Each structure stands twice: as C-alpha cells, then as structure tokens.
C-alpha cells in the first residue's frame, strides 16, 4: 500500500490494484482472486492452495480476506451421505464495481469535509504568524 495519496497517484496501477487500494489486500490475495476469476468452476480451499502453491491455512486466510472485502462469495456443497464442503467464486464484477464506486464517493465526501475543516481551522494562521513576527 502506498504511504501517501500523492505516492499512490504516481504509481502505475492495474485494476487488481483496487483490491489493495480499497481494502489493503496483499499480493497473494490478488493472486487468489485472479485464480478464482480464471476458473470456470468454484474452487475449494484445497484447489486454491494448490493453484497458488501455498499451505491450505494460508489460502484460507487469503480467501477469507477476499470474502470480508466483498470480492468473493462462499457456497456450501452438501454430500449425499451427509456432510458438506465450501467452494468459492468471485462475486459479480458489476455489483462489486458499484460497491467500489460507492466507497470511493463516500471517501471523496469525507476528504472534502476534512479539507473544509482544515481550511476553516488554518485559514487565519499565516496572518497571526505574520503579526507575531513583528513582536
């Protein structure tokens, strides 16, 4: 993640960079998301782990971060003889994009408000500092 907004704007970023930028997700999370997206079928955690060459627990943590961020959904597959397992797939891209746009709009409104507060708080500071410089 970039250290500042200026640095972020100077970096070259691809669309998968949204995973990092909006939700602080890792390079592994981006790889897992790409694997899920490239697969025709939903994948189990074991399948994800094999595709990204990581331990099952590491793959699970990555998928969980993606689920928590809203990029991936989980389905339950039931066995006829009892029991079940979960499979994972990316959520609908248009739906996720709308949510990202709402998040960006909320962030933009918040930053606008903070900029307004900054201006109100510090607008007269240079004048006061100049007045005290003569003392």
N, C-alpha and C positions, 0 to 999 in steps of 0.2 A: 504494500500500500504506500502511496506517496506520502511524504512528510508534510506537504502543504498543498493548497489548492493550486498555487502557481506551478509547482512541480508536476502535479497531476495533469494540468493543461498542456504542459510542454512535452509530456511523454507520448510516445506512439502507443496507441491502444487499439485492440481489436474488440469486436463485440463481446467476446467472452470476458473481457476486462470488466464488464458490468458486474460480473459475479464478485470480483474483488472490490471494485469501487463502491458498490451499493451495500455489500454485505460482509466485506472483509474476508472473503473466502480465499483459499490457498490455491497454489498451482495444482496440487493433487485434486482439489475439489473441481477445478476446471477440467482436468483430465477425466475424472469420473463422469462429470456432466457430459462431456463430449462422447465418451463411450456409451453412456445411456442413450444419448441422442442418436448415435450412429447405429444402434441395434434396432433390428426390426421388431424384436420382441422385448418385453420387460425382462429385466435381469434380476437374478438372486444376488445376495451379497457375495456368495462364493464365486459367481460368474464375474461380478465387478472386480473382486480381488484378483482373480486370475488375469483379467484384461489389463489391469494397471500394475500388476506384479507387486502386490502388497499383501500383507497379512490380512486375514478376514476382519480382525478388530479395527485395523486402520481404515479399511474400505468402509466398514460400517460407520465409523465416526465421520468420514467424509460424506457419505450418503445422508447421514443424519443432519449434518450442517446444511446440505443442499435442501433437504426437506424443510428444515426450520426456516430457511430463507425463502421457501416457496417455489423453488425451481423444479422439485421432484415430488412425485406422489408415490404412495405405497399402496399396493393392493394385496389382499390376502388370498392365497390359493389353498383350498381345502382338499385333503386327501379323502378318497372314498372310504378307506378303512379307519379314518379318524386322523386328527392332527392337521397341521397346516404349515405353510411357509409364506414368506412375504416376497414380493417382486417389486421392482422399482422402475419407473419410467419418467421421462421429463414431462412436465406439465405443458399444456397448450401454449405455444410461443406467443400468440396474440394476447392471451389472457395475462401472461407474465409481463409482456411489454406494457400493457395498460397499467398494471400494478407498479412497474418501474416508473412509468410516466407520472403516476400519482405521487409516488415517493419523491421524485425529482421536483414536482410542483410544490409539495409540502416543504421540502428543503429550501427551495428558492424563496418561498414566502417567509420562512423562518430567517434566512440570511438577510432578506430585505428588511425585516423588522429589526434585526440586530444592527444592521448598518444605520438605520434610522436612530436607534438608541445611541450608537456611537457618535453620530453627528450631533445629537442633542447634548450629550454629555461633554463633548470636547470642542464644540463649535467656538466657544469663547476662550479656550485655553491659550491660544497664541497671543491674544490681546492682553490677557492677565500676565503672561510671562513677560511680554514686552514692557508692561507697566512696571513690573517689579525689577526689571533690568536697570532702570534709571535710579533705583534706590541706592 
